[in-house]
Amino acid sequence: MTHDTPTYADGTSSASPVQDHSARDRLVIALLLVSAFVVILNETIMGVALPHLMADLKITASAAQWLTTAFMLTMAVVIPITGFLLQRLHTRQVFILAMSLFSTGTLVCALAPGFPELVVGRVVQASGTAVMMPLLMTTIMNLVPPETRGKTMGNISIVISVAPAIGPTISGLILSALDWRWLFLLVLPISLLALALGTLRMRNVTVPIKAPIDILSIFLSAIGFGSFVYGLSGLGEAAIHTPAVSPWFPLVLGAVVIAVFVLRQLQLQKQGRALLDLRTLTIRTFAISTAMMAILMMSMFGVFILLPLYLQNVLGLSTLETGLLMLPGGLIMGLCAPTVGSLFDKYGPKPLIIPGAIVLSLVLWGLVFVQQDTPFWVLLIAHIVLSIGLALMFTPLFTVSLGSLPPQLYSHGSAMIGTTQQVAGAAGTALVVAIMTLRSASLATGGADILTATTGGIKTAFLCGAIISLGAVIAAFFIRKPEGSQTSGGHH
């Protein structure tokens, strides 16, 4: 069977003619991009819906936050395992697994009679999403030659950046006319169609290797990353009421277990049995790029949570208005991505990443000065500029980080980036919610009215994001173009 023929890193095959493969590869990449768009869109679709869900299901804000937190927790637990899955299974099997899980979860959410069932549905959805992203990245690294990777990664960036950015808008549009269940009912047919198409047309582009699974590593990874993200999200809760268990307990437990997990992987690496191969982090460019992506995810998710809260609770905009205000930024981010990819292929990462990091930081510092009467157009401009800053960084960072790895580490590199992004996204969300809640509560206790207290809380949370963003500015200067990928402009 032709489709089981090994495909090498340069996209050529050991058997049939290359032209046959290039058409096949394009189809595989297109299918993966569409499916990834659908599953990632879902990560941020809940943000705008939280007020509706709180009213409908009679739950508190901190409980509602679990619909996003549980999603991220699951991603943080499942993604470390994907490096292993991608090595063991065929591309088609992994794709069918991812889309089946995602579709099942979407169905559970759409039919959920109450809050617990909705959280379960989100967890199942997230398991599918977690597998999809590393699958997309690894496949592209295997099929696309280094000199055009920037362009292809630009297309991936559209998916990774635009989907979460337009999630709130789509959500706002749906909720202005329909019940929250439609957020899932409308996604379901698309994901089922992607699953059907993939089952029929998806081809295997990698050759599975027999790698023994280390059960202890899975267990450590789940407890470590799970507890850590759970502890982070608990910090916000602790600000409102005294929790049964201090959030510092799961935080410390998570950190300790992650340390044990790391030691275990270092031991297993020697035998080639690691669940998550940490040799990726010994490559300096990969390590710096990954750290920088963590900062970007913290900033991005923080802003995606704070802006809608500020627009709705302080400026009094409706969900639809909030969604529309955040739409131009998302679209511009997507429109920039292919151009950024081509510029990267020509000039390398630095001329893009450094200005991007500076722009991101400046916008976050600017948001620290929002007031109760800040005109909404100021926030619209801030969001657009922020999106341009992120667009300048995402494509180069994805390309540089994975491009600096040897092909046998692509699947582990993708899993490492995915894990970092999820943990950072959850940490960013938890951090801004915790800081905002603590500050608002202390202002309210001091006699401030609800608007002043909310504004004060949001401003303090923005300040925290602004301080974190300085890390990205510093890291930007240390990013190098990977060896072996020549720029067509001959410029390094």
TORDRENMI-213785 format. One line per field, with one value per residue (C-alpha): residue number from 1; residue in three letters; x, y, z. Coordinates in steps of 0.5 Angstrom, whole numbers. Example, Ala and Ser with C-alpha at 12.3 -4.5 7.8 and 13.67 -1.06 7.14 Angstrom:
! TORDRENMI-213785
i <- 1_2
aa <- ALA_SER
east <- 25_27
north <- -9_-2
up <- 16_14
***
This chain:
! TORDRENMI-213785
i <- 1_2_3_4_5_6_7_8_9_10_11_12_13_14_15_16_17_18_19_20_21_22_23_24_25_26_27_28_29_30_31_32_33_34_35_36_37_38_39_40_41_42_43_44_45_46_47_48_49_50_51_52_53_54_55_56_57_58_59_60_61_62_63_64_65_66_67_68_69_70_71_72_73_74_75_76_77_78_79_80_81_82_83_84_85_86_87_88_89_90_91_92_93_94_95_96_97_98_99_100_101_102_103_104_105_106_107_108_109_110_111_112_113_114_115_116_117_118_119_120_121_122_123_124_125_126_127_128_129_130_131_132_133_134_135_136_137_138_139_140_141_142_143_144_145_146_147_148_149_150_151_152_153_154_155_156_157_158_159_160_161_162_163_164_165_166_167_168_169_170_171_172_173_174_175_176_177_178_179_180_181_182_183_184_185_186_187_188_189_190_191_192_193_194_195_196_197_198_199_200_201_202_203_204_205_206_207_208_209_210_211_212_213_214_215_216_217_218_219_220_221_222_223_224_225_226_227_228_229_230_231_232_233_234_235_236_237_238_239_240_241_242_243_244_245_246_247_248_249_250_251_252_253_254_255_256_257_258_259_260_261_262_263_264_265_266_267_268_269_270_271_272_273_274_275_276_277_278_279_280_281_282_283_284_285_286_287_288_289_290_291_292_293_294_295_296_297_298_299_300_301_302_303_304_305_306_307_308_309_310_311_312_313_314_315_316_317_318_319_320_321_322_323_324_325_326_327_328_329_330_331_332_333_334_335_336_337_338_339_340_341_342_343_344_345_346_347_348_349_350_351_352_353_354_355_356_357_358_359_360_361_362_363_364_365_366_367_368_369_370_371_372_373_374_375_376_377_378_379_380_381_382_383_384_385_386_387_388_389_390_391_392_393_394_395_396_397_398_399_400_401_402_403_404_405_406_407_408_409_410_411_412_413_414_415_416_417_418_419_420_421_422_423_424_425_426_427_428_429_430_431_432_433_434_435_436_437_438_439_440_441_442_443_444_445_446_447_448_449_450_451_452_453_454_455_456_457_458_459_460_461_462_463_464_465_466_467_468_469_470_471_472_473_474_475_476_477_478_479_480_481_482_483_484_485_486_487_488_489_490_491_492
aa <- MET_THR_HIS_ASP_THR_PRO_THR_TYR_ALA_ASP_GLY_THR_SER_SER_ALA_SER_PRO_VAL_GLN_ASP_HIS_SER_ALA_ARG_ASP_ARG_LEU_VAL_ILE_ALA_LEU_LEU_LEU_VAL_SER_ALA_PHE_VAL_VAL_ILE_LEU_ASN_GLU_THR_ILE_MET_GLY_VAL_ALA_LEU_PRO_HIS_LEU_MET_ALA_ASP_LEU_LYS_ILE_THR_ALA_SER_ALA_ALA_GLN_TRP_LEU_THR_THR_ALA_PHE_MET_LEU_THR_MET_ALA_VAL_VAL_ILE_PRO_ILE_THR_GLY_PHE_LEU_LEU_GLN_ARG_LEU_HIS_THR_ARG_GLN_VAL_PHE_ILE_LEU_ALA_MET_SER_LEU_PHE_SER_THR_GLY_THR_LEU_VAL_CYS_ALA_LEU_ALA_PRO_GLY_PHE_PRO_GLU_LEU_VAL_VAL_GLY_ARG_VAL_VAL_GLN_ALA_SER_GLY_THR_ALA_VAL_MET_MET_PRO_LEU_LEU_MET_THR_THR_ILE_MET_ASN_LEU_VAL_PRO_PRO_GLU_THR_ARG_GLY_LYS_THR_MET_GLY_ASN_ILE_SER_ILE_VAL_ILE_SER_VAL_ALA_PRO_ALA_ILE_GLY_PRO_THR_ILE_SER_GLY_LEU_ILE_LEU_SER_ALA_LEU_ASP_TRP_ARG_TRP_LEU_PHE_LEU_LEU_VAL_LEU_PRO_ILE_SER_LEU_LEU_ALA_LEU_ALA_LEU_GLY_THR_LEU_ARG_MET_ARG_ASN_VAL_THR_VAL_PRO_ILE_LYS_ALA_PRO_ILE_ASP_ILE_LEU_SER_ILE_PHE_LEU_SER_ALA_ILE_GLY_PHE_GLY_SER_PHE_VAL_TYR_GLY_LEU_SER_GLY_LEU_GLY_GLU_ALA_ALA_ILE_HIS_THR_PRO_ALA_VAL_SER_PRO_TRP_PHE_PRO_LEU_VAL_LEU_GLY_ALA_VAL_VAL_ILE_ALA_VAL_PHE_VAL_LEU_ARG_GLN_LEU_GLN_LEU_GLN_LYS_GLN_GLY_ARG_ALA_LEU_LEU_ASP_LEU_ARG_THR_LEU_THR_ILE_ARG_THR_PHE_ALA_ILE_SER_THR_ALA_MET_MET_ALA_ILE_LEU_MET_MET_SER_MET_PHE_GLY_VAL_PHE_ILE_LEU_LEU_PRO_LEU_TYR_LEU_GLN_ASN_VAL_LEU_GLY_LEU_SER_THR_LEU_GLU_THR_GLY_LEU_LEU_MET_LEU_PRO_GLY_GLY_LEU_ILE_MET_GLY_LEU_CYS_ALA_PRO_THR_VAL_GLY_SER_LEU_PHE_ASP_LYS_TYR_GLY_PRO_LYS_PRO_LEU_ILE_ILE_PRO_GLY_ALA_ILE_VAL_LEU_SER_LEU_VAL_LEU_TRP_GLY_LEU_VAL_PHE_VAL_GLN_GLN_ASP_THR_PRO_PHE_TRP_VAL_LEU_LEU_ILE_ALA_HIS_ILE_VAL_LEU_SER_ILE_GLY_LEU_ALA_LEU_MET_PHE_THR_PRO_LEU_PHE_THR_VAL_SER_LEU_GLY_SER_LEU_PRO_PRO_GLN_LEU_TYR_SER_HIS_GLY_SER_ALA_MET_ILE_GLY_THR_THR_GLN_GLN_VAL_ALA_GLY_ALA_ALA_GLY_THR_ALA_LEU_VAL_VAL_ALA_ILE_MET_THR_LEU_ARG_SER_ALA_SER_LEU_ALA_THR_GLY_GLY_ALA_ASP_ILE_LEU_THR_ALA_THR_THR_GLY_GLY_ILE_LYS_THR_ALA_PHE_LEU_CYS_GLY_ALA_ILE_ILE_SER_LEU_GLY_ALA_VAL_ILE_ALA_ALA_PHE_PHE_ILE_ARG_LYS_PRO_GLU_GLY_SER_GLN_THR_SER_GLY_GLY_HIS_HIS
east <- 0_3_0_4_11_16_16_22_23_24_17_20_18_22_17_12_14_14_8_3_6_6_-2_-3_1_-3_-9_-7_-5_-11_-15_-11_-11_-19_-20_-15_-19_-25_-22_-18_-24_-27_-22_-24_-32_-34_-31_-37_-42_-40_-45_-50_-48_-48_-55_-58_-54_-55_-47_-42_-36_-31_-35_-36_-29_-28_-31_-25_-20_-22_-21_-14_-13_-14_-10_-4_-5_-6_-1_5_3_2_9_9_2_5_11_7_1_-1_-3_-10_-11_-9_-13_-19_-18_-17_-24_-28_-26_-28_-34_-37_-35_-39_-45_-44_-44_-50_-54_-52_-57_-53_-46_-43_-45_-42_-35_-35_-37_-31_-26_-28_-27_-21_-18_-19_-16_-10_-8_-10_-5_2_-1_-1_6_9_6_8_15_15_12_15_22_26_26_18_17_16_10_7_7_4_-2_-2_-1_-8_-11_-7_-8_-15_-19_-18_-19_-25_-28_-31_-34_-38_-40_-43_-46_-49_-51_-55_-60_-60_-59_-52_-53_-52_-45_-44_-50_-47_-40_-42_-44_-37_-33_-37_-36_-28_-28_-32_-27_-21_-23_-24_-18_-13_-6_-1_5_9_12_10_16_15_16_14_9_12_5_9_11_3_1_6_5_-3_-2_4_1_-6_-5_0_-6_-11_-7_-6_-14_-15_-11_-17_-22_-18_-19_-27_-28_-23_-23_-23_-16_-11_-9_-2_-2_-4_1_7_5_4_11_14_11_13_20_20_17_23_28_24_24_32_33_28_31_38_34_29_23_21_14_16_24_27_33_29_31_38_37_38_34_28_29_28_23_19_20_18_11_10_10_6_0_0_-1_-6_-10_-10_-12_-18_-21_-20_-22_-29_-30_-28_-32_-38_-38_-35_-36_-43_-42_-47_-44_-45_-41_-36_-35_-35_-30_-25_-26_-22_-16_-17_-18_-12_-7_-10_-8_-1_1_2_6_10_11_14_18_21_23_27_30_30_26_30_27_20_20_24_19_13_15_16_9_6_9_7_0_0_3_-2_-8_-6_-9_-16_-21_-29_-30_-24_-28_-29_-25_-19_-19_-21_-14_-10_-13_-11_-4_-3_-6_-1_5_3_2_10_12_8_10_17_17_14_18_25_23_21_26_32_30_33_27_27_25_19_14_17_18_11_8_13_11_3_4_8_3_-3_0_2_-5_-8_-3_-4_-12_-11_-6_-10_-17_-14_-10_-17_-21_-16_-15_-23_-25_-20_-22_-29_-28_-25_-31_-31_-37_-37_-35_-29_-27_-28_-24_-18_-18_-18_-12_-8_-9_-6_0_2_1_5_11_11_11_18_21_19_22_29_28_27_34_37_33_37_35_36_42_41_35_38_34_33_35_42_41_42
north <- 0_7_11_7_9_12_20_23_30_33_31_26_19_12_10_13_20_26_30_24_26_33_33_28_32_38_35_32_39_42_37_38_46_46_41_44_51_48_45_51_56_52_54_61_60_60_67_71_66_65_71_67_60_63_66_60_54_59_58_63_66_62_56_58_59_52_51_54_51_44_45_47_42_37_39_40_33_30_34_31_24_26_26_18_17_20_16_9_10_12_19_17_13_19_24_19_19_26_28_23_25_32_31_26_32_37_33_32_39_41_36_37_38_41_44_38_34_41_40_33_35_40_35_30_36_38_31_31_38_36_31_35_41_36_32_38_41_34_33_39_39_32_34_41_43_48_53_54_52_60_60_54_56_62_58_54_61_63_57_58_65_67_61_63_71_70_65_71_74_68_66_73_73_66_68_75_70_63_59_57_50_53_54_47_45_49_46_39_38_41_37_31_33_33_27_23_27_25_18_17_22_22_19_16_21_18_11_8_6_1_5_2_6_8_8_11_17_18_18_23_27_27_29_34_38_37_39_45_48_46_50_56_57_56_62_66_62_63_71_70_65_61_54_47_46_51_52_52_45_43_48_45_38_39_42_37_31_35_35_27_27_30_26_20_22_24_16_13_18_14_8_12_10_17_19_27_27_33_33_38_43_42_46_53_56_51_53_60_60_56_60_66_62_61_69_70_65_68_75_73_69_74_79_75_74_81_85_82_83_90_91_88_89_96_100_96_93_87_80_82_89_85_80_85_89_84_81_86_84_77_78_82_77_72_77_78_71_69_75_74_67_70_75_70_65_72_75_70_71_77_83_80_78_84_89_84_83_91_92_87_90_97_96_92_98_102_98_99_106_104_108_107_112_110_110_104_106_106_99_97_100_97_90_91_93_88_83_85_84_77_76_78_73_67_64_66_62_56_55_57_52_46_48_47_40_34_30_25_30_33_30_31_38_39_36_40_47_44_43_49_53_50_51_58_59_56_60_67_66_64_69_75_72_71_78_82_78_80_87_88_85_89_96_93_92_99_102_103_102_96_99_102_96_92_97_97_90_89_95_91_85_88_91_84_82_88_86_79_82_85_78_77_83_81_74_76_79_71_68_65_62_55_52_49_53_58_64_66_73_70_75_72
up <- 0_-2_4_9_5_9_8_10_13_6_4_-1_-1_-1_-7_-11_-15_-11_-15_-13_-6_-6_-8_-2_3_1_2_9_11_9_13_19_19_18_24_28_27_29_36_38_36_42_47_48_45_53_55_53_55_62_64_61_64_71_70_67_71_77_79_81_77_80_78_71_70_71_64_61_67_66_59_60_65_61_55_60_62_55_51_54_52_45_43_45_41_35_35_36_32_24_23_21_27_31_27_28_35_36_32_35_42_40_37_43_48_44_44_51_52_47_51_58_63_68_70_72_65_62_65_63_56_56_59_53_48_51_50_43_42_46_41_35_36_36_30_26_28_27_21_18_20_17_10_9_7_11_6_6_13_15_10_12_19_18_16_22_26_23_26_33_33_29_32_39_37_34_39_43_37_34_41_42_35_37_44_42_38_41_47_50_47_40_42_41_37_31_32_32_25_22_27_25_17_19_22_16_11_15_16_8_5_11_9_14_13_19_20_27_32_37_44_50_54_61_66_71_67_65_72_74_68_70_77_76_71_73_81_78_74_79_84_80_79_86_88_85_89_95_94_95_100_104_101_104_102_101_93_95_97_90_87_91_90_83_83_86_82_76_78_79_72_69_73_71_63_64_66_61_55_56_53_48_53_55_55_54_51_55_50_46_52_51_45_47_41_43_50_49_44_48_54_50_48_55_56_50_52_59_56_51_55_61_56_53_60_62_56_56_63_63_57_60_67_67_60_60_53_51_49_42_42_46_41_35_39_39_32_28_32_31_23_23_27_21_15_18_19_12_11_17_15_8_12_16_10_8_14_19_26_30_25_27_34_37_35_36_44_44_42_46_52_51_50_56_60_56_59_66_65_63_67_68_63_58_51_48_41_45_47_40_38_44_42_34_36_41_36_31_36_37_30_29_34_34_27_28_34_32_26_30_36_32_26_31_33_29_26_31_36_32_36_43_41_39_45_49_46_47_54_56_52_56_63_61_59_65_69_66_67_74_75_73_76_82_82_80_85_91_89_88_94_98_95_96_103_104_102_94_90_85_79_82_85_79_75_80_80_73_72_77_73_67_71_73_65_63_68_65_58_60_60_53_51_54_51_44_43_44_39_33_26_27_23_17_14_10_9_1_3_5_11_18
***
